[in-house]
């Protein structure tokens, strides 16, 4: 998934440590949201949402529908600014290769979004469905459930604590990769 160059989101800055937008960027995003909200209900329905994501990303229609259904947790057929803000931050984190940092910093909201059935557990099939958003590779997904499903329920479902452990581990792994890359660069 990539943001289309020149789109509005391309010009927003995501803080690399906290994975949040600045106040100025949030204000601009609120104005953008109101421009998209042609019905003046402070929400975006599925059609508006589809056209927005189709315009700013390279996501296909089925992926956009999956994302909309994930964000529309009340099944009202529309999303508000809170969900829109979360999506924009996630898209910017993906664009800046900060998915691990984003999951770590916002582990609870991400867990709640991925817990589509409300059982306080995330199944492997759910991760498989949404892995394009979080940039999780297939082998990382297998490793995730082998290493972090520690409750012993054998159902390949993570609770929040196991998910949080995974985010900590992935950040640590990412930092080690960055450090190794810098050391290789110094050797050259």
N, C-alpha and C positions, 0 to 999 in steps of 0.2 A: 504494500500500500504506500502510495506517495501523494504528497500534496502537489497540486498543479502549480507550477511556477507562475507568479503574477496574480494569483488569487489573493483575496483579502487576508486569509490566514497566513500566507507566506510572509507577511510583514509584521506579524506579532512576535514578541519576544517572550520565550518561556525561560524562567529562572532555572539554571542547570542544577542547583542544589535542592530547592524545595519543589520544583516542577509546578510553579504557579505563575500566573500572569501578573504584571504590575498593575497598579490601580489605573493608570492611564490606558493600558491595553484593555482592562476589564470595561472601562467606560466606553471605549470604542466598540468593544464586542457587544455591549448592551445596545448601543445604537444600531449596530449591524443586525442584531436579533430583532429589534423593533422594525427594521426595514423588511426583513424576511417575513414578519408576522403580518400578512396582508389582511387577516381577519380581525386584528386588534383584540385578540383574546389572551395575549401574553403567552402564547403557546405556538408550537409548530406542529401541524398535522403530518401524516405520513407522506403526503404528496409534496408539501413544502420541504420536508426533511430530505426526501429523495433528491429533489432538484438541487438543494443546497450541497449535499454530499457528492452528487454527480458532478457539480460544477467545480468543487474545490479538491476532489480526490480522484484517483483512478479506480475506485471501488466499483464493482459490478452490481447490478440490481439485486441479486440474491444476498450479497454481502450487506448491502445497505438495509435491506429488510431485516436481516439478522441483528444489525446494530440498533435499528429502531425498536425492534421488539425487546432487546435487552434494556434499552433506556426507558421504555414505556412500561415501567414495573406496575403501574396501577391499571394497565390495560384500558386506558381512556382513549387511545387512538391519537394521542398528542404528547409532546414533551414540553417542559417548561425551561426557563433559562438555566436552572441549576443543572439539569441533565445536559443541556447544550454546552454549558461551560465545561463540564467534566469531559464531554466528547472532544471539544476543541483542545483542551489541555492534553488529552490522550493522543490526538492527532499530531500535535506539536512535539510531544515527547517521542512519538514514533519517527517523525521527520528528523529529529535531532539525535536519534539513536539513544534515547534516555528511557526506554521502556522499563528496564529493571529498576532504575531510580524512581520512576513514576509509581511502579507497583509497590516499592518499598515505602515511599512517602505517603501514599494513599492506599495502603493495603486494605483497610476496612471498607472504604467505598467500592474499591475494585472487587473485593470479595463479595460484597452485597450485590453488585451488578451481575457477577458471574453465578451467584446462587439463584438461578432462575426459578427453581421450584420452591424456594423458601425453607428448605430443610436444614439450613446452616451447614451444608456440605457441598463441595463442588466435585462432580463426577468427571471422569476422564473424557467422556463424550462432550461435556460442556467445554472443557479446555480445548478439545479438538475443534469444536465449532468456532470458538473465539480466538484461536491462536494467531490468526492473521492480524488481529488488532494489537496483540501484545508481543508480536514477533517471537513467538516460541517455536523452536524447531521441533520436528518429530522426535528426534533422539533425546532432546531436552525434556520433552513431555513424558517419555518412558522413564527417564531418570527421575523426574519429579515424583512420579507415583511409586517408584521402587524405593527411593531414598527418604521421602518425606511422609508417606502414609504410615505413620508410626503407631496409630491407635490399634492396629492389628485387626481391623474389621474385615479385611480381605475383600472389600467391595470397591476398592480403588476410588475412594471418595475422601477428599481432604476437608478437615474442619478448619476454622480460622487460624488456630495456633499453628497447625501444620503449614498452612498457606503462608503465614508470616515468617516461619522458619525458611521456607523456600525463597521468599523475597530477600531475606538477609543473606542467604547463601548465594543467590544470583548476583547481588551487589558486590559481595566479596570476590566472587569469580570474575566479574567484570573489571573490578579494580586491579586484580592480578594481571589480567590480559592487557590492560592499559599500561601498567607498569612494565611488563615484559616488552611491549611495543616501544615504549620510550627508551628502554635500555638497548634494544636492537638499533634504534635510530641513533643513539649516542655512539655506538660502536662503529657506525658507518662514517 
